[in-house]
Amino acid sequence: MVKTLKFVYDMILFIFLYLVAKNVAESIECRTVADCPKLISSKFVIKCIEKRCVAQFFD
């Protein structure tokens, strides 16, 4: 019984994380860089590439 409940819990968690990741993967449409959200970070910059806002990470 406990193993069954744990399995159901794990499946619900996995499906939820998959759906969240799927929504995050959809990017914001833009025409210029000004259309993209402004985020202050030294690790990445958001640019408008092929009419989509894309985060470019720095090493």
N, C-alpha and C positions, 0 to 999 in steps of 0.2 A: 504494500500500500504506500509506504513512504517513498519507495523508488518510483512508483507511478506518479505521485505528486511532484516529486523532484523533476522528473522527465517533462511533465506538463509545464511546470514553472520555467524550465530551461528553454522549452520550445517557444513559450510566450515571450520571454526575454530576447531570444534570437530573432524572432519575427519583428518585434518592436525595434531592435537595433538596426535590422535590415531596412525597415521603412524609414527610419530617421536618416540613415546614411544615404538612402535613395533621394530623399528630399534635399539634403545638403548638396548632393552632387549636381542638382539643377542650379545653373548659374543665373545671374541677373542679366537681363538684356541691357545693352548700352549703345550709344552712338559715339560718345567721347569718354575720356577718363573721368570727366566731371560727373557723369551719370552713375559712376560706381560709388559704393559706400566708402566713407572716409574712416580708416582704421589706423590708429597710431601704434606702430610696431616696428622694431628694428629687425625682425626676422623675415618679414615679407612685405611686398608691395602689391597693391591691387591695380591691374591695368585692364583696359578695354581691348580685347583681342578677338577679332572675328565677331564683333557685335555681342560679346559676352564678357562679363567681369570675371577676371581670372586672377587668382593669387599666385604670385611668383615668389618662391622661397629662396632665401640666401643661406649659404653654408657658413 
